[in-house]
Amino acid sequence: MLEAFFSDASGKVSSGTATLPGLKEGSAAGAVFNVYRADVAGAFAESTEIMESFEIGGLLEVLHDVIVKIRAAADMAAGQDVFDDRFAAELIVQASAYPFLDPFAGEFEYRNGHIEYSDSASMKEFIKGVSDSIIATVNKLGEEYPKEDLADKIAAGLASTRDVFESEIVKYGLDASLAPLWGRK
């Protein structure tokens, strides 16, 4: 079986035998090829891992925007800087179910709206763990500041995120995992 994995200069990644025409076209000006033989199951597993490692950057970009908007809405509703401390505390709570969130594990770091991640969990587990942490944080803030219309402020803030990252939100399943936060479309 002939298999290929291809990343062009723009960072677009594709795999499978259908990439061969792209390889030919993309290498017209020169290219580096790595050729190896692998069993089909091994090649597929490796291809999946490689694809996930490329995808994590896009996911982190979307999550960064989501967190920045939620953080701004929560801090505006509470009249103070509250989100970061509550989110950091929730990450510790969620670490029992998602060990990569443990601040002492060194795999996941959150600071001032930015996430750094060293890629030890599957993408599905990562999305679930971070989404559960965000939702739990927002729920706790809603209980703490019940007179504020936090849900509406968050949904309004996330409207621009939805506009910019609609296809990525769907692609990564964030439409479902963060469903309570999006508000009505």
Residue, then its C-alpha position, 0 to 999 in steps of 0.5 A: m500500500l502506498e501512503a503519503f503525508f504532506s505539509d505544504a509551505s502554508g502549513k496545510v496538511s493532507s495524507g493518503t494516496a490522494t496527496l501524491p498529485g500535491l506532492k508532485e506539484g509542491s516539489a517542483a521547486g525542490a523538496v525533502f522526502n522521507v521514505y519508509r516502510a511501515d505496516v498499515a496499522g502503524a502508519f495510520a496510528e502515526s499519521t493520526e498522531i502527526m495530524e493531531s500535533f498539527e491540529i493542536g495549534g489551531l485548537l489553541e488559537v480558538l480556545h485562546d479567543v474563547i477564554v479571552k472573551i469569557r474572561a473579559a465578560a466575567d471580569m466586567a460582570a463581577g467588576q473585578d479580575v475574577f476569572d483567572d483565579r477561578f479558572a486556575a482553581e477549577l483546573i486543579v479540581q478537574a485534574s483528578a479526571y484529566p491528569f494533564l491539567d495538574p499544574f505540577a505535571g507541567e503539561f498544561e499551563y494557563r496564564n493571562g488568557h494563554i494556554e501552553y500545552s505539551d500534547s500528552a492527552s488525545m485531542k478529544e480528552f484535551i477538549k473535554g478537559v478544558s471545556d469542562s473546566i471552562i463550563a465549571t468556572v462559568n457556572k461557579l462565577g454565575e453562582e457567585y455573582p447571580k445578579e449579573d447577567l453573566a450568560d448573556k455577557i459571555a454569549a455576546g462576547l463569544a459572538s465574534t469568536r463564532d463569526v471568526f472561527e465558526s468552521e474550527i468550532v465545529k471541527y473541534g467539537l467546541d460547539a457541543s462541548l461549550a454549548p451552554l456558553w454560545g447562547r442562541k445563534 
